[in-house]
Amino acid sequence: MQLGIGDRLLVTERGGEAGHVCRVLSSRGPDGTPPYLVLRYDTGHEELLVPTPDIEIRVLADSAV
């Protein structure tokens, strides 16, 4: 998965209905690969997002929009 700075994401647990929206602040891996530093809109805090098989990540809007 490659994400860009400014991409907005919906992050949910697989099979779950509730999730949270966040914005990518930076990529810690090479060429836009994980892990990602994100800003969670629901808490206003920055956190490290590491994609795992337990979560689903959907891009809501990318930085080009």
N, C-alpha and C positions, 0 to 999 in steps of 0.2 A: 504494500500500500504506500502510495506517495501522496502527500498532502502539501499544500503551500501555505505560507504565512497569510493569515486572513480568512482561510477557509472556515466556514461555520459547520459544526458537526452535531448530529444527534447521536448520543451514546446510550445504548440500552443493554441490559443483560439479555442474553439469548433466551427467548421464550417469555420475557417479561414485557409488560406494557409501559411501565414508567421508565423515564430516562431523563437525561439532562442535555441541555444545549451548551456548547462551548465554542470558543474561537481559537484557532491555532496561532500561537505567538511565535514559536520557533520549532525547528526540527533539530533533534540532537544527533540523528543519524546522517549519513552521507546522502546528498541529493534528495532531500525531502522524505527520508525514511524514518521510521520510529526509533526511539520514543519521541513524543511530541510534548512540548510545554504548551498547555492550554489555559485559557481563562474561562472558568465556569460562570455562566450568567446567573445561575440560581444562588450561588454563594458569594460571587465576586472575588474568589480566590484563584490563584494560579496553582496548577498541579501537573504532574507528569503523567501523561497518558501512554500506557504501554498496551498495544493491542494484544489480546489473548483470545483463545477460542471461546471463552465465556462471555465476551461482549460483542455487540454488533455496532459498527460505526457507519453512519450514513452521512454523506456530504449534503448539506442543505443548500449551500451557496459557496462558490469558490471565489478566490481573490480576483478573478478576471471579471466578475459580474459587478 
